[in-house]
Amino acid sequence: MIVGQIKDGIVLDHITAGKGMKIYEVLKLSELDCAVAVIMNADSAKMGKKDIIKISGVIDLDFRILGFIDQNVTVNLINDGKVVKREKIALPEKITGVLKCKNPRCITTTEQELEHVFKLCDEDNKVYRCIYCETKA
């Protein structure tokens, strides 16, 4: 399968195979008014299989959550058909509005307007805890 080159936009590369749709949902790419291609299980010399997401058009997205979903992701900014910036994403210090606290006694279950916020507590084991009740995500 061949998916054409984009002139201006963003390419999310080196996504672990099978995680492309999760990233698509979390970044709310279906709400964009530009072309988005999700390539799943593409052959990769380095990874065996990988997913790739191509976004045609320059848009402002918060990519910090990508480090939580998949630390292999590389964000490539494309301008005039060339990669102008390549960035590896690290684990975010805070995750807001993506995870939900599982503790039924957490204040976020009774106070519906409170955003669910988790902080990174153990980077080696990728452990996040709710800032309100300390429940592990």
N, C-alpha and C positions, 0 to 999 in steps of 0.2 A: 504494500500500500504506500502511496506517495501523497503526502500532504504538502502543498506548496509553501514556499518561503513567504514570510510576512515582511512588509516594507517598514512599518512602524508599529510597535506594540511590545508585548511581553511574552516570554516563553518560560514556562515553569518546567524545568528538566530534571532528570534523575529522581523522579517520584517513584517510590517503591511500587511495584506492580500491584494493582488492586486498590491503591489509595487515591487515585485520580478523581474518582467521583466524590469521595468524601471532601476533598479540597474544593471541588467544583461547588458543592453544597455550602460549605462553610464560608467561602468567599462570596457566595450569592452571585455567581457568574451568570445565572439564568436571567437576572434582572438587568444585565448590561444591554446597551443598544449598539453592540458591535459583534463581529464574528468571533466565535469561540470554538476551538477544536480540541476535543479530548481524545487523545490517542492512548489506547490501553494495550498492554502487553507487547510493546514494541521491542524488537531485538536490541540488546545492548551488550557490547563486548565486556564492559566493566561489571554490569549488574545481572547479566543473563536476560532478564525481562525488566521493562520499566514502563511507566506511564509518562505522558508529556501533555501539557496544556498550552495551547497557543491562543493568545488574545490579540486580535488585530485592532490596534488603536491604542493611543496613550491615555491611560486612565489612572486614577488615584485609588489604590487598594492598600489595605493594611495587611502586609505579608507576615507580620510577627507571629501570628497563630500557626503558620506553616511549620515552624520549628517543633511545635507540640505534636502535630499530626505526623510529620515525617522529617527527620533531621537530614535526610539525603538531598532534599530539594535545593536546586540552584535556580535563582531568579536571574534571567537574562533580559536586559532592556535592549530593544532593537530600535535603531534609528537609521532610516534610509537603507534598510536591508543588512545592516552590520550590527554586531553586538557592541554596544558602547559601554555597558556596565554589566558585570557578572558578580553575583553576591550569593554566598552561602548563608543560610538562615540558621541562627542559633536558637536555643530554647528561650522563650519569652519569660521575663520575670513575673509578669501578671497575665492572666487570661480573664477577659471580661465578656460575659454574655454568650459564651460558647458551651461551656459545661454547666450542668445543673447539680446543685448539692443534693446528695442522696439522704442526708440526715433529716428525718421527719420533724425533728425538734429545732432545726435551724431557723433563724429568723426570716430567711428568704422564703420559707414555705408559708408563713402567715402574712408577711409584708410583701405582697405581690409586686409592688413597684420597685423593690430593691433589685439591683442587678446582681447576678451571681458572679463573684470575683474570686479567683483562686491565685495563690502566690506559689512560686517555686520554692520548695523547702529543701529538696535534695536533688541537686543537678545530676549526680552520678546515676541515680536510680529513677530519674525523671518523675519525682513525686511532687504533686501539687496538692495544696490544702486550702479549704474554704477559709477566707479571711474572717468570717463571722464565728464559725464553730470549730474550726481546725479539722474537719472531716476530710479524709484523704479522697482525692478525685479518682 
